[in-house]
Amino acid sequence: MAAHLDGQLRAIANESSPDIGLVVVAMSNIHWLETRGHLQQDNFNGMAFQYATF
């Protein structure tokens, strides 16, 4: 699964202007990979996930 999501991220990175659907997929993939330890969390790379409970 991790390799598949990594492949999706690499394909999205090659898009010249991704639509909102691809952006959501990329963010979801990054979140999944980070929470399971496949990506090192980097809150200083310009993307930060913020969570709220309702």
mmCIF entry with sequence, helices, sheets and N, C-alpha, C, O atoms, coordinates in Angstrom:
data_MODEL
# 
_entry.id   MODEL 
# 
_entity.id                         1 
_entity.type                       polymer 
_entity.pdbx_number_of_molecules   1 
# 
_entity_poly.entity_id                      1 
_entity_poly.type                           'polypeptide(L)' 
_entity_poly.nstd_linkage                   no 
_entity_poly.nstd_monomer                   no 
_entity_poly.pdbx_seq_one_letter_code       MAAHLDGQLRAIANESSPDIGLVVVAMSNIHWLETRGHLQQDNFNGMAFQYATF 
_entity_poly.pdbx_seq_one_letter_code_can   MAAHLDGQLRAIANESSPDIGLVVVAMSNIHWLETRGHLQQDNFNGMAFQYATF 
_entity_poly.pdbx_strand_id                 A 
# 
loop_
_entity_poly_seq.entity_id 
_entity_poly_seq.num 
_entity_poly_seq.mon_id 
_entity_poly_seq.hetero 
1 1  MET n 
1 2  ALA n 
1 3  ALA n 
1 4  HIS n 
1 5  LEU n 
1 6  ASP n 
1 7  GLY n 
1 8  GLN n 
1 9  LEU n 
1 10 ARG n 
1 11 ALA n 
1 12 ILE n 
1 13 ALA n 
1 14 ASN n 
1 15 GLU n 
1 16 SER n 
1 17 SER n 
1 18 PRO n 
1 19 ASP n 
1 20 ILE n 
1 21 GLY n 
1 22 LEU n 
1 23 VAL n 
1 24 VAL n 
1 25 VAL n 
1 26 ALA n 
1 27 MET n 
1 28 SER n 
1 29 ASN n 
1 30 ILE n 
1 31 HIS n 
1 32 TRP n 
1 33 LEU n 
1 34 GLU n 
1 35 THR n 
1 36 ARG n 
1 37 GLY n 
1 38 HIS n 
1 39 LEU n 
1 40 GLN n 
1 41 GLN n 
1 42 ASP n 
1 43 ASN n 
1 44 PHE n 
1 45 ASN n 
1 46 GLY n 
1 47 MET n 
1 48 ALA n 
1 49 PHE n 
1 50 GLN n 
1 51 TYR n 
1 52 ALA n 
1 53 THR n 
1 54 PHE n 
# 
_struct_asym.id          A 
_struct_asym.entity_id   1 
# 
loop_
_struct_conf.conf_type_id 
_struct_conf.id 
_struct_conf.pdbx_PDB_helix_id 
_struct_conf.beg_label_comp_id 
_struct_conf.beg_label_asym_id 
_struct_conf.beg_label_seq_id 
_struct_conf.pdbx_beg_PDB_ins_code 
_struct_conf.end_label_comp_id 
_struct_conf.end_label_asym_id 
_struct_conf.end_label_seq_id 
_struct_conf.pdbx_end_PDB_ins_code 
_struct_conf.beg_auth_comp_id 
_struct_conf.beg_auth_asym_id 
_struct_conf.beg_auth_seq_id 
_struct_conf.end_auth_comp_id 
_struct_conf.end_auth_asym_id 
_struct_conf.end_auth_seq_id 
_struct_conf.pdbx_PDB_helix_class 
_struct_conf.details 
_struct_conf.pdbx_PDB_helix_length 
HELX_P HELX_P1 AA1 ALA A 2  ? ALA A 13 ? ALA A 2  ALA A 13 1 ? 12 
HELX_P HELX_P2 AA2 ILE A 20 ? THR A 35 ? ILE A 20 THR A 35 1 ? 16 
# 
_struct_conf_type.id          HELX_P 
_struct_conf_type.criteria    ? 
_struct_conf_type.reference   ? 
# 
loop_
_atom_site.group_PDB 
_atom_site.id 
_atom_site.type_symbol 
_atom_site.label_atom_id 
_atom_site.label_alt_id 
_atom_site.label_comp_id 
_atom_site.label_asym_id 
_atom_site.label_entity_id 
_atom_site.label_seq_id 
_atom_site.pdbx_PDB_ins_code 
_atom_site.Cartn_x 
_atom_site.Cartn_y 
_atom_site.Cartn_z 
_atom_site.occupancy 
_atom_site.B_iso_or_equiv 
_atom_site.pdbx_formal_charge 
_atom_site.auth_seq_id 
_atom_site.auth_comp_id 
_atom_site.auth_asym_id 
_atom_site.auth_atom_id 
_atom_site.pdbx_PDB_model_num 
ATOM 1   N N  . MET A 1 1  ? 0.820   -1.186 0.000   1.00 0.00 ? 1  MET A N  1 
ATOM 2   C CA . MET A 1 1  ? 0.000   0.000  0.000   1.00 0.00 ? 1  MET A CA 1 
ATOM 3   C C  . MET A 1 1  ? 0.870   1.259  0.000   1.00 0.00 ? 1  MET A C  1 
ATOM 4   O O  . MET A 1 1  ? 0.605   2.206  -0.741  1.00 0.00 ? 1  MET A O  1 
ATOM 5   N N  . ALA A 1 2  ? 1.916   1.260  0.842   1.00 0.00 ? 2  ALA A N  1 
ATOM 6   C CA . ALA A 1 2  ? 2.780   2.442  0.925   1.00 0.00 ? 2  ALA A CA 1 
ATOM 7   C C  . ALA A 1 2  ? 3.443   2.729  -0.423  1.00 0.00 ? 2  ALA A C  1 
ATOM 8   O O  . ALA A 1 2  ? 3.536   3.886  -0.833  1.00 0.00 ? 2  ALA A O  1 
ATOM 9   N N  . ALA A 1 3  ? 3.897   1.695  -1.104  1.00 0.00 ? 3  ALA A N  1 
ATOM 10  C CA . ALA A 1 3  ? 4.540   1.892  -2.408  1.00 0.00 ? 3  ALA A CA 1 
ATOM 11  C C  . ALA A 1 3  ? 3.544   2.445  -3.429  1.00 0.00 ? 3  ALA A C  1 
ATOM 12  O O  . ALA A 1 3  ? 3.902   3.282  -4.257  1.00 0.00 ? 3  ALA A O  1 
ATOM 13  N N  . HIS A 1 4  ? 2.309   1.983  -3.369  1.00 0.00 ? 4  HIS A N  1 
ATOM 14  C CA . HIS A 1 4  ? 1.275   2.468  -4.284  1.00 0.00 ? 4  HIS A CA 1 
ATOM 15  C C  . HIS A 1 4  ? 0.991   3.957  -4.044  1.00 0.00 ? 4  HIS A C  1 
ATOM 16  O O  . HIS A 1 4  ? 0.894   4.736  -4.992  1.00 0.00 ? 4  HIS A O  1 
ATOM 17  N N  . LEU A 1 5  ? 0.858   4.343  -2.770  1.00 0.00 ? 5  LEU A N  1 
ATOM 18  C CA . LEU A 1 5  ? 0.582   5.742  -2.458  1.00 0.00 ? 5  LEU A CA 1 
ATOM 19  C C  . LEU A 1 5  ? 1.767   6.629  -2.825  1.00 0.00 ? 5  LEU A C  1 
ATOM 20  O O  . LEU A 1 5  ? 1.586   7.757  -3.283  1.00 0.00 ? 5  LEU A O  1 
ATOM 21  N N  . ASP A 1 6  ? 2.977   6.118  -2.623  1.00 0.00 ? 6  ASP A N  1 
ATOM 22  C CA . ASP A 1 6  ? 4.170   6.862  -3.023  1.00 0.00 ? 6  ASP A CA 1 
ATOM 23  C C  . ASP A 1 6  ? 4.183   7.069  -4.536  1.00 0.00 ? 6  ASP A C  1 
ATOM 24  O O  . ASP A 1 6  ? 4.545   8.143  -5.017  1.00 0.00 ? 6  ASP A O  1 
ATOM 25  N N  . GLY A 1 7  ? 3.791   6.048  -5.274  1.00 0.00 ? 7  GLY A N  1 
ATOM 26  C CA . GLY A 1 7  ? 3.713   6.169  -6.729  1.00 0.00 ? 7  GLY A CA 1 
ATOM 27  C C  . GLY A 1 7  ? 2.688   7.206  -7.158  1.00 0.00 ? 7  GLY A C  1 
ATOM 28  O O  . GLY A 1 7  ? 2.918   7.959  -8.104  1.00 0.00 ? 7  GLY A O  1 
ATOM 29  N N  . GLN A 1 8  ? 1.559   7.246  -6.464  1.00 0.00 ? 8  GLN A N  1 
ATOM 30  C CA . GLN A 1 8  ? 0.547   8.256  -6.766  1.00 0.00 ? 8  GLN A CA 1 
ATOM 31  C C  . GLN A 1 8  ? 1.095   9.663  -6.519  1.00 0.00 ? 8  GLN A C  1 
ATOM 32  O O  . GLN A 1 8  ? 0.866   10.572 -7.317  1.00 0.00 ? 8  GLN A O  1 
ATOM 33  N N  . LEU A 1 9  ? 1.819   9.837  -5.412  1.00 0.00 ? 9  LEU A N  1 
ATOM 34  C CA . LEU A 1 9  ? 2.385   11.151 -5.108  1.00 0.00 ? 9  LEU A CA 1 
ATOM 35  C C  . LEU A 1 9  ? 3.373   11.581 -6.180  1.00 0.00 ? 9  LEU A C  1 
ATOM 36  O O  . LEU A 1 9  ? 3.391   12.745 -6.581  1.00 0.00 ? 9  LEU A O  1 
ATOM 37  N N  . ARG A 1 10 ? 4.191   10.650 -6.644  1.00 0.00 ? 10 ARG A N  1 
ATOM 38  C CA . ARG A 1 10 ? 5.172   10.979 -7.682  1.00 0.00 ? 10 ARG A CA 1 
ATOM 39  C C  . ARG A 1 10 ? 4.472   11.350 -8.996  1.00 0.00 ? 10 ARG A C  1 
ATOM 40  O O  . ARG A 1 10 ? 4.922   12.250 -9.704  1.00 0.00 ? 10 ARG A O  1 
ATOM 41  N N  . ALA A 1 11 ? 3.389   10.670 -9.316  1.00 0.00 ? 11 ALA A N  1 
ATOM 42  C CA . ALA A 1 11 ? 2.640   10.993 -10.533 1.00 0.00 ? 11 ALA A CA 1 
ATOM 43  C C  . ALA A 1 11 ? 1.972   12.360 -10.411 1.00 0.00 ? 11 ALA A C  1 
ATOM 44  O O  . ALA A 1 11 ? 1.962   13.136 -11.366 1.00 0.00 ? 11 ALA A O  1 
ATOM 45  N N  . ILE A 1 12 ? 1.420   12.653 -9.246  1.00 0.00 ? 12 ILE A N  1 
ATOM 46  C CA . ILE A 1 12 ? 0.776   13.949 -9.031  1.00 0.00 ? 12 ILE A CA 1 
ATOM 47  C C  . ILE A 1 12 ? 1.813   15.068 -9.116  1.00 0.00 ? 12 ILE A C  1 
ATOM 48  O O  . ILE A 1 12 ? 1.518   16.149 -9.624  1.00 0.00 ? 12 ILE A O  1 
ATOM 49  N N  . ALA A 1 13 ? 3.016   14.816 -8.625  1.00 0.00 ? 13 ALA A N  1 
ATOM 50  C CA . ALA A 1 13 ? 4.079   15.828 -8.660  1.00 0.00 ? 13 ALA A CA 1 
ATOM 51  C C  . ALA A 1 13 ? 4.434   16.213 -10.090 1.00 0.00 ? 13 ALA A C  1 
ATOM 52  O O  . ALA A 1 13 ? 4.915   17.322 -10.323 1.00 0.00 ? 13 ALA A O  1 
ATOM 53  N N  . ASN A 1 14 ? 4.211   15.336 -11.037 1.00 0.00 ? 14 ASN A N  1 
ATOM 54  C CA . ASN A 1 14 ? 4.522   15.622 -12.438 1.00 0.00 ? 14 ASN A CA 1 
ATOM 55  C C  . ASN A 1 14 ? 3.406   16.356 -13.166 1.00 0.00 ? 14 ASN A C  1 
ATOM 56  O O  . ASN A 1 14 ? 3.582   16.751 -14.319 1.00 0.00 ? 14 ASN A O  1 
ATOM 57  N N  . GLU A 1 15 ? 2.263   16.548 -12.519 1.00 0.00 ? 15 GLU A N  1 
ATOM 58  C CA . GLU A 1 15 ? 1.151   17.278 -13.121 1.00 0.00 ? 15 GLU A CA 1 
ATOM 59  C C  . GLU A 1 15 ? 1.489   18.762 -13.166 1.00 0.00 ? 15 GLU A C  1 
ATOM 60  O O  . GLU A 1 15 ? 1.964   19.318 -12.176 1.00 0.00 ? 15 GLU A O  1 
ATOM 61  N N  . SER A 1 16 ? 1.251   19.402 -14.293 1.00 0.00 ? 16 SER A N  1 
ATOM 62  C CA . SER A 1 16 ? 1.574   20.832 -14.406 1.00 0.00 ? 16 SER A CA 1 
ATOM 63  C C  . SER A 1 16 ? 0.588   21.704 -13.627 1.00 0.00 ? 16 SER A C  1 
ATOM 64  O O  . SER A 1 16 ? 0.988   22.715 -13.049 1.00 0.00 ? 16 SER A O  1 
ATOM 65  N N  . SER A 1 17 ? -0.681  21.331 -13.604 1.00 0.00 ? 17 SER A N  1 
ATOM 66  C CA . SER A 1 17 ? -1.654  22.078 -12.792 1.00 0.00 ? 17 SER A CA 1 
ATOM 67  C C  . SER A 1 17 ? -2.715  21.095 -12.290 1.00 0.00 ? 17 SER A C  1 
ATOM 68  O O  . SER A 1 17 ? -3.757  20.921 -12.921 1.00 0.00 ? 17 SER A O  1 
ATOM 69  N N  . PRO A 1 18 ? -2.442  20.458 -11.152 1.00 0.00 ? 18 PRO A N  1 
ATOM 70  C CA . PRO A 1 18 ? -3.392  19.473 -10.623 1.00 0.00 ? 18 PRO A CA 1 
ATOM 71  C C  . PRO A 1 18 ? -4.700  20.128 -10.191 1.00 0.00 ? 18 PRO A C  1 
ATOM 72  O O  . PRO A 1 18 ? -4.710  21.244 -9.673  1.00 0.00 ? 18 PRO A O  1 
ATOM 73  N N  . ASP A 1 19 ? -5.799  19.416 -10.413 1.00 0.00 ? 19 ASP A N  1 
ATOM 74  C CA . ASP A 1 19 ? -7.083  19.935 -9.967  1.00 0.00 ? 19 ASP A CA 1 
ATOM 75  C C  . ASP A 1 19 ? -7.261  19.644 -8.478  1.00 0.00 ? 19 ASP A C  1 
ATOM 76  O O  . ASP A 1 19 ? -6.430  18.971 -7.869  1.00 0.00 ? 19 ASP A O  1 
ATOM 77  N N  . ILE A 1 20 ? -8.332  20.147 -7.905  1.00 0.00 ? 20 ILE A N  1 
ATOM 78  C CA . ILE A 1 20 ? -8.559  20.017 -6.471  1.00 0.00 ? 20 ILE A CA 1 
ATOM 79  C C  . ILE A 1 20 ? -8.658  18.552 -6.041  1.00 0.00 ? 20 ILE A C  1 
ATOM 80  O O  . ILE A 1 20 ? -8.266  18.209 -4.926  1.00 0.00 ? 20 ILE A O  1 
ATOM 81  N N  . GLY A 1 21 ? -9.173  17.696 -6.906  1.00 0.00 ? 21 GLY A N  1 
ATOM 82  C CA . GLY A 1 21 ? -9.264  16.275 -6.575  1.00 0.00 ? 21 GLY A CA 1 
ATOM 83  C C  . GLY A 1 21 ? -7.899  15.651 -6.368  1.00 0.00 ? 21 GLY A C  1 
ATOM 84  O O  . GLY A 1 21 ? -7.706  14.871 -5.435  1.00 0.00 ? 21 GLY A O  1 
ATOM 85  N N  . LEU A 1 22 ? -6.944  15.987 -7.233  1.00 0.00 ? 22 LEU A N  1 
ATOM 86  C CA . LEU A 1 22 ? -5.593  15.458 -7.079  1.00 0.00 ? 22 LEU A CA 1 
ATOM 87  C C  . LEU A 1 22 ? -4.905  16.027 -5.843  1.00 0.00 ? 22 LEU A C  1 
ATOM 88  O O  . LEU A 1 22 ? -4.126  15.335 -5.188  1.00 0.00 ? 22 LEU A O  1 
ATOM 89  N N  . VAL A 1 23 ? -5.192  17.274 -5.528  1.00 0.00 ? 23 VAL A N  1 
ATOM 90  C CA . VAL A 1 23 ? -4.615  17.882 -4.329  1.00 0.00 ? 23 VAL A CA 1 
ATOM 91  C C  . VAL A 1 23 ? -5.119  17.157 -3.082  1.00 0.00 ? 23 VAL A C  1 
ATOM 92  O O  . VAL A 1 23 ? -4.346  16.899 -2.159  1.00 0.00 ? 23 VAL A O  1 
ATOM 93  N N  . VAL A 1 24 ? -6.399  16.831 -3.051  1.00 0.00 ? 24 VAL A N  1 
ATOM 94  C CA . VAL A 1 24 ? -6.974  16.111 -1.913  1.00 0.00 ? 24 VAL A CA 1 
ATOM 95  C C  . VAL A 1 24 ? -6.362  14.716 -1.815  1.00 0.00 ? 24 VAL A C  1 
ATOM 96  O O  . VAL A 1 24 ? -6.053  14.254 -0.717  1.00 0.00 ? 24 VAL A O  1 
ATOM 97  N N  . VAL A 1 25 ? -6.185  14.045 -2.942  1.00 0.00 ? 25 VAL A N  1 
ATOM 98  C CA . VAL A 1 25 ? -5.553  12.726 -2.944  1.00 0.00 ? 25 VAL A CA 1 
ATOM 99  C C  . VAL A 1 25 ? -4.127  12.826 -2.401  1.00 0.00 ? 25 VAL A C  1 
ATOM 100 O O  . VAL A 1 25 ? -3.719  12.008 -1.576  1.00 0.00 ? 25 VAL A O  1 
ATOM 101 N N  . ALA A 1 26 ? -3.374  13.822 -2.858  1.00 0.00 ? 26 ALA A N  1 
ATOM 102 C CA . ALA A 1 26 ? -1.996  13.991 -2.394  1.00 0.00 ? 26 ALA A CA 1 
ATOM 103 C C  . ALA A 1 26 ? -1.948  14.227 -0.890  1.00 0.00 ? 26 ALA A C  1 
ATOM 104 O O  . ALA A 1 26 ? -1.141  13.618 -0.188  1.00 0.00 ? 26 ALA A O  1 
ATOM 105 N N  . MET A 1 27 ? -2.807  15.109 -0.397  1.00 0.00 ? 27 MET A N  1 
ATOM 106 C CA . MET A 1 27 ? -2.831  15.387 1.043   1.00 0.00 ? 27 MET A CA 1 
ATOM 107 C C  . MET A 1 27 ? -3.210  14.147 1.842   1.00 0.00 ? 27 MET A C  1 
ATOM 108 O O  . MET A 1 27 ? -2.641  13.890 2.902   1.00 0.00 ? 27 MET A O  1 
ATOM 109 N N  . SER A 1 28 ? -4.153  13.392 1.344   1.00 0.00 ? 28 SER A N  1 
ATOM 110 C CA . SER A 1 28 ? -4.575  12.160 2.028   1.00 0.00 ? 28 SER A CA 1 
ATOM 111 C C  . SER A 1 28 ? -3.440  11.141 2.050   1.00 0.00 ? 28 SER A C  1 
ATOM 112 O O  . SER A 1 28 ? -3.201  10.487 3.065   1.00 0.00 ? 28 SER A O  1 
ATOM 113 N N  . ASN A 1 29 ? -2.747  11.011 0.927   1.00 0.00 ? 29 ASN A N  1 
ATOM 114 C CA . ASN A 1 29 ? -1.627  10.073 0.857   1.00 0.00 ? 29 ASN A CA 1 
ATOM 115 C C  . ASN A 1 29 ? -0.523  10.466 1.832   1.00 0.00 ? 29 ASN A C  1 
ATOM 116 O O  . ASN A 1 29 ? 0.029   9.614  2.529   1.00 0.00 ? 29 ASN A O  1 
ATOM 117 N N  . ILE A 1 30 ? -0.205  11.752 1.879   1.00 0.00 ? 30 ILE A N  1 
ATOM 118 C CA . ILE A 1 30 ? 0.832   12.219 2.796   1.00 0.00 ? 30 ILE A CA 1 
ATOM 119 C C  . ILE A 1 30 ? 0.429   11.933 4.232   1.00 0.00 ? 30 ILE A C  1 
ATOM 120 O O  . ILE A 1 30 ? 1.242   11.448 5.019   1.00 0.00 ? 30 ILE A O  1 
ATOM 121 N N  . HIS A 1 31 ? -0.810  12.227 4.579   1.00 0.00 ? 31 HIS A N  1 
ATOM 122 C CA . HIS A 1 31 ? -1.289  11.958 5.941   1.00 0.00 ? 31 HIS A CA 1 
ATOM 123 C C  . HIS A 1 31 ? -1.194  10.479 6.277   1.00 0.00 ? 31 HIS A C  1 
ATOM 124 O O  . HIS A 1 31 ? -0.707  10.124 7.351   1.00 0.00 ? 31 HIS A O  1 
ATOM 125 N N  . TRP A 1 32 ? -1.645  9.614  5.387   1.00 0.00 ? 32 TRP A N  1 
ATOM 126 C CA . TRP A 1 32 ? -1.612  8.170  5.634   1.00 0.00 ? 32 TRP A CA 1 
ATOM 127 C C  . TRP A 1 32 ? -0.176  7.692  5.820   1.00 0.00 ? 32 TRP A C  1 
ATOM 128 O O  . TRP A 1 32 ? 0.118   6.939  6.748   1.00 0.00 ? 32 TRP A O  1 
ATOM 129 N N  . LEU A 1 33 ? 0.710   8.131  4.939   1.00 0.00 ? 33 LEU A N  1 
ATOM 130 C CA . LEU A 1 33 ? 2.110   7.700  5.006   1.00 0.00 ? 33 LEU A CA 1 
ATOM 131 C C  . LEU A 1 33 ? 2.802   8.230  6.264   1.00 0.00 ? 33 LEU A C  1 
ATOM 132 O O  . LEU A 1 33 ? 3.615   7.525  6.862   1.00 0.00 ? 33 LEU A O  1 
ATOM 133 N N  . GLU A 1 34 ? 2.493   9.453  6.668   1.00 0.00 ? 34 GLU A N  1 
ATOM 134 C CA . GLU A 1 34 ? 3.100   10.015 7.877   1.00 0.00 ? 34 GLU A CA 1 
ATOM 135 C C  . GLU A 1 34 ? 2.622   9.306  9.136   1.00 0.00 ? 34 GLU A C  1 
ATOM 136 O O  . GLU A 1 34 ? 3.429   8.975  10.004  1.00 0.00 ? 34 GLU A O  1 
ATOM 137 N N  . THR A 1 35 ? 1.323   9.072  9.243   1.00 0.00 ? 35 THR A N  1 
ATOM 138 C CA . THR A 1 35 ? 0.784   8.482  10.478  1.00 0.00 ? 35 THR A CA 1 
ATOM 139 C C  . THR A 1 35 ? 1.225   7.038  10.670  1.00 0.00 ? 35 THR A C  1 
ATOM 140 O O  . THR A 1 35 ? 1.191   6.523  11.787  1.00 0.00 ? 35 THR A O  1 
ATOM 141 N N  . ARG A 1 36 ? 1.637   6.385  9.593   1.00 0.00 ? 36 ARG A N  1 
ATOM 142 C CA . ARG A 1 36 ? 2.089   4.999  9.690   1.00 0.00 ? 36 ARG A CA 1 
ATOM 143 C C  . ARG A 1 36 ? 3.607   4.863  9.631   1.00 0.00 ? 36 ARG A C  1 
ATOM 144 O O  . ARG A 1 36 ? 4.134   3.752  9.562   1.00 0.00 ? 36 ARG A O  1 
ATOM 145 N N  . GLY A 1 37 ? 4.310   5.996  9.660   1.00 0.00 ? 37 GLY A N  1 
ATOM 146 C CA . GLY A 1 37 ? 5.761   5.972  9.749   1.00 0.00 ? 37 GLY A CA 1 
ATOM 147 C C  . GLY A 1 37 ? 6.512   5.779  8.447   1.00 0.00 ? 37 GLY A C  1 
ATOM 148 O O  . GLY A 1 37 ? 7.725   5.569  8.464   1.00 0.00 ? 37 GLY A O  1 
ATOM 149 N N  . HIS A 1 38 ? 5.816   5.844  7.309   1.00 0.00 ? 38 HIS A N  1 
ATOM 150 C CA . HIS A 1 38 ? 6.491   5.668  6.018   1.00 0.00 ? 38 HIS A CA 1 
ATOM 151 C C  . HIS A 1 38 ? 7.124   6.961  5.526   1.00 0.00 ? 38 HIS A C  1 
ATOM 152 O O  . HIS A 1 38 ? 8.039   6.931  4.703   1.00 0.00 ? 38 HIS A O  1 
ATOM 153 N N  . LEU A 1 39 ? 6.647   8.087  6.020   1.00 0.00 ? 39 LEU A N  1 
ATOM 154 C CA . LEU A 1 39 ? 7.226   9.398  5.721   1.00 0.00 ? 39 LEU A CA 1 
ATOM 155 C C  . LEU A 1 39 ? 7.561   10.070 7.033   1.00 0.00 ? 39 LEU A C  1 
ATOM 156 O O  . LEU A 1 39 ? 6.803   9.986  7.999   1.00 0.00 ? 39 LEU A O  1 
ATOM 157 N N  . GLN A 1 40 ? 8.699   10.738 7.061   1.00 0.00 ? 40 GLN A N  1 
ATOM 158 C CA . GLN A 1 40 ? 9.054   11.488 8.256   1.00 0.00 ? 40 GLN A CA 1 
ATOM 159 C C  . GLN A 1 40 ? 8.258   12.781 8.275   1.00 0.00 ? 40 GLN A C  1 
ATOM 160 O O  . GLN A 1 40 ? 8.193   13.497 7.276   1.00 0.00 ? 40 GLN A O  1 
ATOM 161 N N  . GLN A 1 41 ? 7.655   13.074 9.414   1.00 0.00 ? 41 GLN A N  1 
ATOM 162 C CA . GLN A 1 41 ? 6.862   14.292 9.534   1.00 0.00 ? 41 GLN A CA 1 
ATOM 163 C C  . GLN A 1 41 ? 7.779   15.502 9.421   1.00 0.00 ? 41 GLN A C  1 
ATOM 164 O O  . GLN A 1 41 ? 8.837   15.554 10.048  1.00 0.00 ? 41 GLN A O  1 
ATOM 165 N N  . ASP A 1 42 ? 7.365   16.467 8.622   1.00 0.00 ? 42 ASP A N  1 
ATOM 166 C CA . ASP A 1 42 ? 8.135   17.694 8.421   1.00 0.00 ? 42 ASP A CA 1 
ATOM 167 C C  . ASP A 1 42 ? 7.173   18.866 8.418   1.00 0.00 ? 42 ASP A C  1 
ATOM 168 O O  . ASP A 1 42 ? 6.621   19.220 7.377   1.00 0.00 ? 42 ASP A O  1 
ATOM 169 N N  . ASN A 1 43 ? 6.972   19.462 9.572   1.00 0.00 ? 43 ASN A N  1 
ATOM 170 C CA . ASN A 1 43 ? 6.034   20.577 9.682   1.00 0.00 ? 43 ASN A CA 1 
ATOM 171 C C  . ASN A 1 43 ? 6.619   21.889 9.185   1.00 0.00 ? 43 ASN A C  1 
ATOM 172 O O  . ASN A 1 43 ? 5.967   22.930 9.273   1.00 0.00 ? 43 ASN A O  1 
ATOM 173 N N  . PHE A 1 44 ? 7.842   21.854 8.663   1.00 0.00 ? 44 PHE A N  1 
ATOM 174 C CA . PHE A 1 44 ? 8.489   23.085 8.217   1.00 0.00 ? 44 PHE A CA 1 
ATOM 175 C C  . PHE A 1 44 ? 8.661   23.117 6.705   1.00 0.00 ? 44 PHE A C  1 
ATOM 176 O O  . PHE A 1 44 ? 9.412   23.945 6.189   1.00 0.00 ? 44 PHE A O  1 
ATOM 177 N N  . ASN A 1 45 ? 7.975   22.225 5.983   1.00 0.00 ? 45 ASN A N  1 
ATOM 178 C CA . ASN A 1 45 ? 8.111   22.181 4.531   1.00 0.00 ? 45 ASN A CA 1 
ATOM 179 C C  . ASN A 1 45 ? 7.017   22.959 3.803   1.00 0.00 ? 45 ASN A C  1 
ATOM 180 O O  . ASN A 1 45 ? 6.910   22.878 2.579   1.00 0.00 ? 45 ASN A O  1 
ATOM 181 N N  . GLY A 1 46 ? 6.221   23.695 4.529   1.00 0.00 ? 46 GLY A N  1 
ATOM 182 C CA . GLY A 1 46 ? 5.178   24.490 3.900   1.00 0.00 ? 46 GLY A CA 1 
ATOM 183 C C  . GLY A 1 46 ? 3.806   23.839 3.944   1.00 0.00 ? 46 GLY A C  1 
ATOM 184 O O  . GLY A 1 46 ? 2.818   24.460 3.554   1.00 0.00 ? 46 GLY A O  1 
ATOM 185 N N  . MET A 1 47 ? 3.728   22.590 4.417   1.00 0.00 ? 47 MET A N  1 
ATOM 186 C CA . MET A 1 47 ? 2.431   21.923 4.530   1.00 0.00 ? 47 MET A CA 1 
ATOM 187 C C  . MET A 1 47 ? 2.268   21.449 5.967   1.00 0.00 ? 47 MET A C  1 
ATOM 188 O O  . MET A 1 47 ? 3.072   20.659 6.462   1.00 0.00 ? 47 MET A O  1 
ATOM 189 N N  . ALA A 1 48 ? 1.251   21.922 6.618   1.00 0.00 ? 48 ALA A N  1 
ATOM 190 C CA . ALA A 1 48 ? 0.974   21.498 7.974   1.00 0.00 ? 48 ALA A CA 1 
ATOM 191 C C  . ALA A 1 48 ? -0.481  21.045 8.054   1.00 0.00 ? 48 ALA A C  1 
ATOM 192 O O  . ALA A 1 48 ? -1.386  21.733 7.581   1.00 0.00 ? 48 ALA A O  1 
ATOM 193 N N  . PHE A 1 49 ? -0.691  19.879 8.659   1.00 0.00 ? 49 PHE A N  1 
ATOM 194 C CA . PHE A 1 49 ? -2.046  19.380 8.847   1.00 0.00 ? 49 PHE A CA 1 
ATOM 195 C C  . PHE A 1 49 ? -2.559  19.889 10.174  1.00 0.00 ? 49 PHE A C  1 
ATOM 196 O O  . PHE A 1 49 ? -1.880  19.777 11.195  1.00 0.00 ? 49 PHE A O  1 
ATOM 197 N N  . GLN A 1 50 ? -3.749  20.444 10.164  1.00 0.00 ? 50 GLN A N  1 
ATOM 198 C CA . GLN A 1 50 ? -4.370  20.910 11.394  1.00 0.00 ? 50 GLN A CA 1 
ATOM 199 C C  . GLN A 1 50 ? -5.663  20.147 11.579  1.00 0.00 ? 50 GLN A C  1 
ATOM 200 O O  . GLN A 1 50 ? -6.433  19.964 10.636  1.00 0.00 ? 50 GLN A O  1 
ATOM 201 N N  . TYR A 1 51 ? -5.893  19.705 12.799  1.00 0.00 ? 51 TYR A N  1 
ATOM 202 C CA . TYR A 1 51 ? -7.052  18.880 13.093  1.00 0.00 ? 51 TYR A CA 1 
ATOM 203 C C  . TYR A 1 51 ? -7.952  19.598 14.085  1.00 0.00 ? 51 TYR A C  1 
ATOM 204 O O  . TYR A 1 51 ? -7.482  20.350 14.939  1.00 0.00 ? 51 TYR A O  1 
ATOM 205 N N  . ALA A 1 52 ? -9.223  19.362 13.964  1.00 0.00 ? 52 ALA A N  1 
ATOM 206 C CA . ALA A 1 52 ? -10.183 19.929 14.908  1.00 0.00 ? 52 ALA A CA 1 
ATOM 207 C C  . ALA A 1 52 ? -11.151 18.825 15.300  1.00 0.00 ? 52 ALA A C  1 
ATOM 208 O O  . ALA A 1 52 ? -11.488 17.959 14.494  1.00 0.00 ? 52 ALA A O  1 
ATOM 209 N N  . THR A 1 53 ? -11.583 18.871 16.526  1.00 0.00 ? 53 THR A N  1 
ATOM 210 C CA . THR A 1 53 ? -12.608 17.931 16.974  1.00 0.00 ? 53 THR A CA 1 
ATOM 211 C C  . THR A 1 53 ? -13.907 18.691 17.142  1.00 0.00 ? 53 THR A C  1 
ATOM 212 O O  . THR A 1 53 ? -13.917 19.831 17.606  1.00 0.00 ? 53 THR A O  1 
ATOM 213 N N  . PHE A 1 54 ? -14.965 18.077 16.775  1.00 0.00 ? 54 PHE A N  1 
ATOM 214 C CA . PHE A 1 54 ? -16.273 18.717 16.848  1.00 0.00 ? 54 PHE A CA 1 
ATOM 215 C C  . PHE A 1 54 ? -17.173 17.951 17.760  1.00 0.00 ? 54 PHE A C  1 
ATOM 216 O O  . PHE A 1 54 ? -18.327 18.334 17.955  1.00 0.00 ? 54 PHE A O  1 
# 
